Amino acid sequence: MDPITNQTMDGTALAGGAIAAALLEALFVKGALSLDESRAVLQAAMGSLAPIIRTAQGASAVRIIGDLQRGKFSAS
């Protein structure tokens, strides 16, 4: 097995985020999750980042989740 590199970790994070976003959208489109439930998932994800919010990676993740809340999963 190859040693874990920063590139591997970044790729893993990107793949996980892309899969989670696609799954959330699919569940919303199919009606399995309401808009409020979808937004609650995003809010919970944002809350889980609290311990690392002051790092560059944590701040970036919070911005990305916020973009989803203001975009595809906007309350208005």
C-alpha positions as CSV (number, residue, x, y, z in Angstrom):
1,M,0.0,0.0,0.0
2,D,1.3,3.5,-0.9
3,P,2.1,5.8,2.0
4,I,-0.5,8.4,2.7
5,T,0.4,11.7,1.3
6,N,-1.3,15.1,1.5
7,Q,-2.5,14.6,-2.1
8,T,-4.1,11.3,-1.0
9,M,-5.8,13.0,2.0
10,D,-7.0,15.9,-0.1
11,G,-8.4,13.5,-2.7
12,T,-10.1,11.5,-0.1
13,A,-11.7,14.6,1.4
14,L,-12.8,15.9,-2.0
15,A,-14.3,12.5,-3.0
16,G,-16.1,12.2,0.4
17,G,-17.6,15.7,0.1
18,A,-18.7,15.1,-3.5
19,I,-20.4,11.9,-2.6
20,A,-22.1,13.4,0.4
21,A,-23.3,16.4,-1.6
22,A,-24.6,14.2,-4.4
23,L,-26.4,11.9,-1.9
24,L,-28.0,14.9,-0.1
25,E,-29.2,16.3,-3.4
26,A,-30.5,12.9,-4.6
27,L,-32.5,12.4,-1.4
28,F,-33.9,15.9,-1.6
29,V,-34.9,15.6,-5.3
30,K,-36.6,12.2,-4.6
31,G,-38.5,13.7,-1.7
32,A,-36.8,11.5,0.9
33,L,-35.7,14.7,2.7
34,S,-37.6,17.9,2.8
35,L,-35.9,21.3,2.3
36,D,-35.9,21.8,6.1
37,E,-34.4,18.3,6.7
38,S,-31.7,18.9,4.0
39,R,-30.8,22.2,5.6
40,A,-30.7,20.6,9.0
41,V,-28.1,18.0,7.6
42,L,-26.0,20.9,6.4
43,Q,-26.3,22.7,9.7
44,A,-25.3,19.6,11.6
45,A,-22.3,19.2,9.3
46,M,-21.3,22.8,9.9
47,G,-21.7,22.3,13.6
48,S,-19.3,19.3,13.5
49,L,-16.6,21.6,12.2
50,A,-16.6,23.8,15.3
51,P,-13.4,22.4,16.8
52,I,-11.5,23.3,13.6
53,I,-13.3,26.4,12.5
54,R,-10.2,28.6,13.1
55,T,-8.1,26.5,10.7
56,A,-7.9,27.3,7.0
57,Q,-9.4,24.0,6.2
58,G,-12.2,24.4,8.7
59,A,-13.1,27.9,7.5
60,S,-13.1,26.6,3.9
61,A,-15.4,23.8,4.7
62,V,-17.8,26.1,6.5
63,R,-17.8,28.4,3.5
64,I,-18.6,25.5,1.2
65,I,-21.5,24.3,3.3
66,G,-22.8,27.9,3.6
67,D,-22.7,28.1,-0.2
68,L,-24.9,25.0,-0.4
69,Q,-27.3,26.5,2.1
70,R,-27.5,29.7,0.1
71,G,-27.7,27.9,-3.2
72,K,-29.4,24.5,-3.9
73,F,-30.8,24.4,-0.4
74,S,-31.8,28.0,0.0
75,A,-34.8,28.6,2.3
76,S,-36.1,31.3,0.0
